[in-house]
Amino acid sequence: MRPLTLDFRETPAHNRTGLALLAAGVFAAAACGYQWLDLRDEVAASEARVADLKRLAQRKMTRVDERGPESKELTAEAQRANAILRQMTVPWNELFRELETASGESVALLSIQPDAAGQQLRIAGEARDVAALFAYMTQLEHNAMLVRVTLTGHEIKLNAAQRPVRFSLTAAWMARS
């Protein structure tokens, strides 16, 4: 058996590697500390907003029913006026222009049923093929006005020569500010 020799003298290469690792650790700890401070401020701001909202929710508001019988008529009239206002403020021209522009030559729109109250559109049409249908949906999704474009149904017409795809879509529109 050989005798065990222990040499604890430092060599310059080991010293440099240790210092580099120490510097990297100090930098990582400083970055974590900075991020912790940033998140702490963000949490404090969020907690302040939650406290404000709780205070607002706890305030006693007068109910419409408590003001008398004429308030019910007033409420019904206000609801009718709001429904008319929603119908009038729908950007119909922009919506129809965007739908027609996206359709191109490979998609024919058969019907468009808008729902102003829910800001929804139901679109029925016929595409040359499935690829054209998906391209149309992609164009609608990249539109700035339409969101949540969803295929609700499709049917491939097997008895037709070119086998077109009849489809129905729903989409919601966002009001431009």
Backbone as CSV, one residue per row, in Angstrom:
resi,resn,N_x,N_y,N_z,CA_x,CA_y,CA_z,C_x,C_y,C_z
1,MET,0.807,-1.169,0.000,0.000,0.000,0.000,0.869,1.259,0.000
2,ARG,0.416,2.279,-0.730,1.154,3.519,-0.849,0.769,4.476,0.250
3,PRO,1.686,5.255,0.707,1.332,6.227,1.743,0.492,7.359,1.133
4,LEU,-0.448,7.886,1.891,-1.339,8.968,1.477,-0.615,10.306,1.645
5,THR,-0.624,11.112,0.564,-0.006,12.433,0.651,-1.069,13.481,0.400
6,LEU,-1.128,14.426,1.264,-2.083,15.522,1.136,-1.310,16.807,0.907
7,ASP,-1.708,17.528,-0.131,-1.043,18.775,-0.464,-2.102,19.869,-0.514
8,PHE,-2.099,20.784,0.448,-3.103,21.836,0.538,-2.605,23.181,0.027
9,ARG,-1.588,23.176,-0.713,-1.085,24.440,-1.248,-1.976,24.909,-2.393
10,GLU,-2.185,26.211,-2.449,-3.019,26.765,-3.509,-2.200,26.938,-4.770
11,THR,-2.869,26.630,-5.870,-2.227,26.889,-7.157,-2.966,28.065,-7.793
12,PRO,-2.337,28.854,-8.612,-2.973,30.034,-9.202,-4.213,29.680,-10.050
13,ALA,-4.221,28.530,-10.738,-5.371,28.155,-11.582,-6.594,27.905,-10.718
14,HIS,-6.432,27.214,-9.597,-7.563,26.941,-8.717,-8.073,28.238,-8.082
15,ASN,-7.188,29.142,-7.756,-7.556,30.402,-7.147,-8.425,31.235,-8.104
16,ARG,-8.063,31.306,-9.394,-8.823,32.068,-10.376,-10.205,31.456,-10.619
17,THR,-10.271,30.158,-10.679,-11.557,29.486,-10.899,-12.483,29.741,-9.717
18,GLY,-11.961,29.657,-8.534,-12.771,29.909,-7.339,-13.285,31.334,-7.295
19,LEU,-12.426,32.282,-7.656,-12.851,33.681,-7.671,-13.918,33.925,-8.737
20,ALA,-13.787,33.277,-9.883,-14.792,33.435,-10.942,-16.134,32.866,-10.486
21,LEU,-16.124,31.716,-9.830,-17.364,31.120,-9.322,-17.977,31.994,-8.232
22,LEU,-17.141,32.552,-7.380,-17.631,33.438,-6.325,-18.292,34.675,-6.936
23,ALA,-17.658,35.256,-7.950,-18.215,36.442,-8.606,-19.548,36.111,-9.278
24,ALA,-19.636,34.951,-9.924,-20.892,34.546,-10.564,-21.981,34.352,-9.515
25,GLY,-21.664,33.768,-8.382,-22.641,33.584,-7.314,-23.124,34.907,-6.745
26,VAL,-22.200,35.847,-6.545,-22.578,37.160,-6.029,-23.478,37.884,-7.034
27,PHE,-23.155,37.780,-8.325,-23.989,38.404,-9.355,-25.384,37.783,-9.376
28,ALA,-25.480,36.465,-9.293,-26.783,35.786,-9.289,-27.595,36.185,-8.057
29,ALA,-26.952,36.275,-6.908,-27.656,36.681,-5.692,-28.159,38.123,-5.812
30,ALA,-27.361,38.998,-6.405,-27.781,40.386,-6.586,-28.960,40.470,-7.551
31,ALA,-28.929,39.686,-8.621,-30.049,39.676,-9.579,-31.318,39.168,-8.918
32,CYS,-31.217,38.131,-8.115,-32.388,37.612,-7.398,-32.917,38.650,-6.415
33,GLY,-32.038,39.341,-5.734,-32.451,40.372,-4.792,-33.169,41.514,-5.490
34,TYR,-32.660,41.932,-6.646,-33.296,43.001,-7.403,-34.687,42.581,-7.850
35,GLN,-34.806,41.340,-8.353,-36.113,40.855,-8.793,-37.077,40.743,-7.612
36,TRP,-36.583,40.335,-6.461,-37.439,40.231,-5.273,-37.978,41.613,-4.889
37,LEU,-37.112,42.640,-4.931,-37.563,43.996,-4.621,-38.631,44.469,-5.604
38,ASP,-38.421,44.168,-6.876,-39.386,44.564,-7.902,-40.729,43.867,-7.676
39,LEU,-40.729,42.580,-7.405,-41.960,41.835,-7.162,-42.639,42.288,-5.875
40,ARG,-41.851,42.653,-4.863,-42.424,43.122,-3.606,-43.218,44.410,-3.833
41,ASP,-42.666,45.321,-4.646,-43.377,46.559,-4.963,-44.654,46.277,-5.757
42,GLU,-44.565,45.332,-6.682,-45.734,44.973,-7.488,-46.832,44.359,-6.619
43,VAL,-46.457,43.504,-5.676,-47.432,42.885,-4.770,-48.071,43.954,-3.885
44,ALA,-47.283,44.900,-3.405,-47.826,45.964,-2.561,-48.836,46.804,-3.338
45,ALA,-48.538,47.117,-4.588,-49.464,47.895,-5.415,-50.750,47.111,-5.662
46,SER,-50.626,45.818,-5.924,-51.814,44.979,-6.154,-52.660,44.877,-4.896
47,GLU,-52.019,44.734,-3.748,-52.764,44.657,-2.492,-53.490,45.973,-2.204
48,ALA,-52.876,47.083,-2.563,-53.534,48.375,-2.369,-54.765,48.495,-3.271
49,ARG,-54.654,48.014,-4.530,-55.806,48.033,-5.429,-56.925,47.141,-4.909
50,VAL,-56.579,45.968,-4.377,-57.589,45.055,-3.832,-58.281,45.705,-2.636
51,ALA,-57.515,46.369,-1.777,-58.113,47.036,-0.617,-59.067,48.143,-1.067
52,ASP,-58.676,48.909,-2.094,-59.561,49.959,-2.613,-60.849,49.365,-3.171
53,LEU,-60.721,48.261,-3.908,-61.914,47.625,-4.469,-62.816,47.054,-3.375
54,LYS,-62.230,46.537,-2.311,-63.041,46.029,-1.201,-63.798,47.173,-0.533
55,ARG,-63.123,48.305,-0.353,-63.799,49.454,0.238,-64.958,49.919,-0.639
56,LEU,-64.741,49.946,-1.958,-65.811,50.346,-2.865,-66.970,49.354,-2.833
57,ALA,-66.661,48.078,-2.741,-67.716,47.059,-2.723,-68.529,47.126,-1.435
58,GLN,-67.922,47.550,-0.350,-68.618,47.572,0.923,-69.466,48.832,1.108
59,ARG,-69.236,49.815,0.279,-70.049,51.033,0.394,-71.491,50.709,0.054
60,LYS,-72.387,51.288,0.782,-73.800,51.032,0.543,-74.278,51.921,-0.593
61,MET,-74.768,51.280,-1.636,-75.289,52.003,-2.778,-76.813,51.980,-2.709
62,THR,-77.448,53.054,-3.139,-78.908,53.051,-3.169,-79.355,52.236,-4.362
63,ARG,-80.327,51.392,-4.147,-80.828,50.538,-5.211,-81.874,51.280,-6.013
64,VAL,-82.030,50.876,-7.245,-82.997,51.514,-8.122,-84.411,51.234,-7.613
65,ASP,-84.657,50.025,-7.079,-85.987,49.653,-6.613,-86.432,50.499,-5.425
66,GLU,-85.498,51.045,-4.653,-85.820,51.788,-3.443,-86.285,53.214,-3.734
67,ARG,-86.168,53.665,-4.971,-86.493,55.047,-5.280,-87.951,55.260,-5.656
68,GLY,-88.705,54.227,-5.847,-90.119,54.406,-6.131,-90.553,53.692,-7.386
69,PRO,-91.860,53.682,-7.654,-92.392,52.947,-8.813,-91.996,53.563,-10.152
70,GLU,-91.803,54.876,-10.204,-91.425,55.487,-11.478,-90.003,55.107,-11.885
71,SER,-89.199,54.661,-10.924,-87.833,54.275,-11.257,-87.804,53.001,-12.097
72,LYS,-88.790,52.117,-11.969,-88.839,50.909,-12.793,-89.071,51.283,-14.247
73,GLU,-89.951,52.242,-14.476,-90.189,52.705,-15.840,-88.939,53.366,-16.397
74,LEU,-88.272,54.128,-15.550,-87.048,54.805,-15.958,-85.959,53.789,-16.298
75,THR,-85.871,52.727,-15.493,-84.873,51.685,-15.739,-85.154,50.978,-17.058
76,ALA,-86.425,50.645,-17.311,-86.789,49.982,-18.561,-86.489,50.882,-19.762
77,GLU,-86.778,52.155,-19.640,-86.492,53.104,-20.715,-84.988,53.222,-20.959
78,ALA,-84.213,53.235,-19.875,-82.752,53.314,-20.005,-82.209,52.057,-20.683
79,GLN,-82.768,50.893,-20.380,-82.320,49.652,-21.012,-82.638,49.659,-22.506
80,ARG,-83.821,50.143,-22.886,-84.164,50.243,-24.314,-83.233,51.223,-25.025
81,ALA,-82.942,52.343,-24.362,-82.038,53.338,-24.964,-80.637,52.769,-25.129
82,ASN,-80.178,52.010,-24.154,-78.849,51.384,-24.257,-78.805,50.369,-25.387
83,ALA,-79.880,49.590,-25.572,-79.924,48.614,-26.660,-79.860,49.317,-28.016
84,ILE,-80.586,50.418,-28.153,-80.560,51.182,-29.410,-79.179,51.776,-29.628
85,LEU,-78.567,52.280,-28.572,-77.230,52.862,-28.678,-76.208,51.808,-29.105
86,ARG,-76.313,50.593,-28.553,-75.400,49.518,-28.955,-75.558,49.201,-30.429
87,GLN,-76.804,49.174,-30.931,-77.044,48.906,-32.346,-76.447,50.014,-33.221
88,MET,-76.571,51.255,-32.766,-76.110,52.381,-33.581,-74.593,52.523,-33.570
89,THR,-73.939,52.081,-32.521,-72.498,52.281,-32.424,-71.684,51.114,-32.970
90,VAL,-72.344,50.107,-33.522,-71.609,48.987,-34.124,-70.946,49.480,-35.404
91,PRO,-69.669,49.193,-35.577,-68.962,49.651,-36.782,-69.280,48.744,-37.979
92,TRP,-70.541,48.815,-38.476,-71.003,47.894,-39.515,-70.135,47.955,-40.766
93,ASN,-69.857,49.151,-41.256,-69.081,49.263,-42.499,-67.712,48.621,-42.372
94,GLU,-67.033,48.889,-41.270,-65.701,48.308,-41.073,-65.782,46.794,-40.963
95,LEU,-66.777,46.285,-40.225,-66.922,44.829,-40.073,-67.154,44.161,-41.421
96,PHE,-68.104,44.670,-42.204,-68.405,44.060,-43.486,-67.223,44.166,-44.449
97,ARG,-66.525,45.298,-44.423,-65.350,45.470,-45.288,-64.278,44.444,-44.935
98,GLU,-64.036,44.240,-43.627,-63.024,43.272,-43.199,-63.414,41.846,-43.589
99,LEU,-64.691,41.504,-43.452,-65.146,40.157,-43.802,-65.015,39.905,-45.306
100,GLU,-65.393,40.879,-46.113,-65.315,40.718,-47.558,-63.869,40.696,-48.044
101,THR,-63.022,41.505,-47.447,-61.618,41.539,-47.844,-60.932,40.213,-47.550
102,ALA,-61.247,39.629,-46.416,-60.612,38.365,-46.036,-61.093,37.205,-46.880
103,SER,-62.313,37.277,-47.430,-62.869,36.123,-48.130,-62.139,35.815,-49.438
104,GLY,-61.771,36.803,-50.204,-61.055,36.561,-51.452,-61.926,35.830,-52.468
105,GLU,-61.273,35.102,-53.394,-62.000,34.402,-54.450,-62.367,32.986,-54.071
106,SER,-61.727,32.412,-53.071,-61.962,31.008,-52.748,-63.028,30.813,-51.680
107,VAL,-63.570,31.893,-51.129,-64.617,31.798,-50.110,-65.775,32.701,-50.512
108,ALA,-66.992,32.153,-50.432,-68.200,32.928,-50.700,-69.004,33.007,-49.417
109,LEU,-69.335,34.217,-48.991,-70.131,34.394,-47.782,-71.605,34.285,-48.146
110,LEU,-72.326,33.440,-47.414,-73.739,33.234,-47.683,-74.622,34.056,-46.757
111,SER,-74.233,34.175,-45.487,-75.012,34.996,-44.562,-74.129,35.497,-43.433
112,ILE,-74.486,36.669,-42.931,-73.815,37.266,-41.779,-74.911,37.703,-40.824
113,GLN,-74.894,37.151,-39.614,-75.903,37.489,-38.614,-75.219,38.144,-37.424
114,PRO,-75.309,39.460,-37.312,-74.681,40.145,-36.176,-75.592,40.147,-34.957
115,ASP,-74.985,40.087,-33.794,-75.680,40.224,-32.515,-75.008,41.374,-31.782
116,ALA,-75.609,42.566,-31.854,-74.985,43.767,-31.298,-74.864,43.691,-29.791
117,ALA,-75.830,43.084,-29.123,-75.787,43.022,-27.662,-74.590,42.201,-27.183
118,GLY,-74.324,41.086,-27.837,-73.206,40.239,-27.422,-71.942,40.489,-28.199
119,GLN,-71.959,41.445,-29.115,-70.835,41.745,-29.996,-70.331,40.476,-30.678
120,GLN,-71.250,39.707,-31.229,-70.948,38.449,-31.898,-71.401,38.503,-33.355
121,LEU,-70.721,37.747,-34.201,-71.116,37.561,-35.588,-71.252,36.070,-35.846
122,ARG,-72.305,35.688,-36.571,-72.427,34.324,-37.072,-72.271,34.411,-38.575
123,ILE,-71.293,33.704,-39.099,-70.970,33.790,-40.517,-71.197,32.411,-41.139
124,ALA,-71.946,32.372,-42.229,-72.126,31.137,-42.993,-71.544,31.375,-44.378
125,GLY,-70.884,30.363,-44.906,-70.272,30.525,-46.217,-69.898,29.208,-46.833
126,GLU,-69.250,29.317,-47.983,-68.807,28.142,-48.713,-67.395,28.407,-49.206
127,ALA,-66.521,27.454,-48.944,-65.122,27.587,-49.360,-64.830,26.568,-50.444
128,ARG,-63.833,26.878,-51.259,-63.447,25.980,-52.350,-62.984,24.634,-51.802
129,ASP,-62.222,24.667,-50.700,-61.766,23.439,-50.049,-61.447,23.742,-48.592
130,VAL,-61.019,22.727,-47.864,-60.734,22.897,-46.439,-59.570,23.858,-46.232
131,ALA,-58.578,23.796,-47.089,-57.427,24.696,-46.961,-57.869,26.156,-47.110
132,ALA,-58.780,26.426,-48.035,-59.277,27.794,-48.211,-60.059,28.243,-46.982
133,LEU,-60.815,27.332,-46.375,-61.558,27.651,-45.159,-60.599,28.031,-44.031
134,PHE,-59.545,27.237,-43.838,-58.595,27.541,-42.771,-57.816,28.814,-43.058
135,ALA,-57.522,29.086,-44.322,-56.849,30.338,-44.674,-57.752,31.529,-44.362
136,TYR,-59.053,31.389,-44.634,-60.016,32.460,-44.321,-60.085,32.693,-42.815
137,MET,-60.139,31.609,-42.054,-60.176,31.742,-40.592,-58.904,32.419,-40.076
138,THR,-57.767,32.071,-40.652,-56.498,32.675,-40.236,-56.504,34.176,-40.534
139,GLN,-57.029,34.564,-41.697,-57.100,35.987,-42.025,-58.021,36.729,-41.065
140,LEU,-59.132,36.102,-40.693,-60.046,36.741,-39.746,-59.398,36.875,-38.373
141,GLU,-58.638,35.860,-37.962,-57.991,35.910,-36.646,-56.927,36.992,-36.585
142,HIS,-56.280,37.277,-37.707,-55.245,38.317,-37.731,-55.831,39.706,-37.930
143,ASN,-57.139,39.785,-38.058,-57.832,41.053,-38.198,-57.821,41.775,-36.856
144,ALA,-57.693,43.071,-36.874,-57.628,43.845,-35.625,-58.982,43.953,-34.936
145,MET,-60.068,43.812,-35.679,-61.389,43.981,-35.088,-61.968,42.694,-34.525
146,LEU,-61.649,41.545,-35.108,-62.293,40.287,-34.723,-61.421,39.474,-33.783
147,VAL,-62.063,38.853,-32.807,-61.380,37.962,-31.866,-62.229,36.701,-31.709
148,ARG,-61.629,35.673,-31.190,-62.287,34.395,-30.907,-63.059,33.861,-32.120
149,VAL,-62.362,33.747,-33.251,-62.968,33.173,-34.452,-63.026,31.665,-34.253
150,THR,-64.251,31.109,-34.308,-64.446,29.697,-34.005,-65.261,29.033,-35.108
151,LEU,-64.792,27.884,-35.556,-65.528,27.091,-36.533,-66.600,26.321,-35.783
152,THR,-67.875,26.597,-36.071,-68.963,25.927,-35.349,-69.542,24.755,-36.133
153,GLY,-69.268,24.685,-37.408,-69.750,23.554,-38.187,-69.220,23.609,-39.602
154,HIS,-69.102,22.433,-40.220,-68.687,22.381,-41.619,-69.236,21.106,-42.250
155,GLU,-69.371,21.140,-43.568,-69.880,19.996,-44.312,-69.234,20.018,-45.686
156,ILE,-68.635,18.904,-46.058,-68.039,18.792,-47.389,-69.118,18.262,-48.326
157,LYS,-69.392,18.997,-49.380,-70.411,18.603,-50.351,-69.819,17.557,-51.292
158,LEU,-70.079,16.290,-51.005,-69.512,15.196,-51.791,-70.190,15.046,-53.152
159,ASN,-71.450,15.475,-53.273,-72.151,15.320,-54.542,-71.785,16.399,-55.561
160,ALA,-71.104,17.454,-55.142,-70.668,18.507,-56.061,-69.353,18.100,-56.714
161,ALA,-69.085,18.645,-57.893,-67.906,18.253,-58.666,-66.603,18.627,-57.960
162,GLN,-66.509,19.832,-57.424,-65.254,20.269,-56.815,-65.210,20.031,-55.314
163,ARG,-66.258,19.490,-54.736,-66.371,19.197,-53.308,-66.108,20.424,-52.430
164,PRO,-66.938,21.451,-52.569,-66.756,22.638,-51.724,-67.127,22.327,-50.268
165,VAL,-66.701,23.198,-49.374,-66.962,23.034,-47.946,-67.910,24.141,-47.504
166,ARG,-69.070,23.745,-47.006,-70.009,24.714,-46.437,-69.670,24.814,-44.950
167,PHE,-69.593,26.023,-44.421,-69.136,26.205,-43.043,-69.960,27.256,-42.322
168,SER,-69.832,27.228,-40.997,-70.386,28.307,-40.168,-69.350,28.648,-39.103
169,LEU,-69.196,29.944,-38.885,-68.214,30.476,-37.934,-68.905,31.417,-36.957
170,THR,-68.303,31.588,-35.808,-68.686,32.672,-34.925,-67.443,33.487,-34.609
171,ALA,-67.637,34.752,-34.400,-66.529,35.645,-34.049,-67.078,36.791,-33.219
172,ALA,-66.249,37.311,-32.371,-66.609,38.486,-31.575,-65.813,39.668,-32.102
173,TRP,-66.388,40.834,-32.007,-65.645,42.023,-32.430,-65.356,42.898,-31.224
174,MET,-64.267,43.619,-31.352,-63.874,44.548,-30.302,-64.135,45.955,-30.805
175,ALA,-64.723,46.739,-29.938,-64.981,48.125,-30.308,-63.665,48.890,-30.325
176,ARG,-63.470,49.674,-31.350,-62.243,50.485,-31.427,-62.421,51.722,-30.593
177,SER,-61.369,52.062,-29.848,-61.471,53.248,-28.993,-60.957,54.464,-29.696
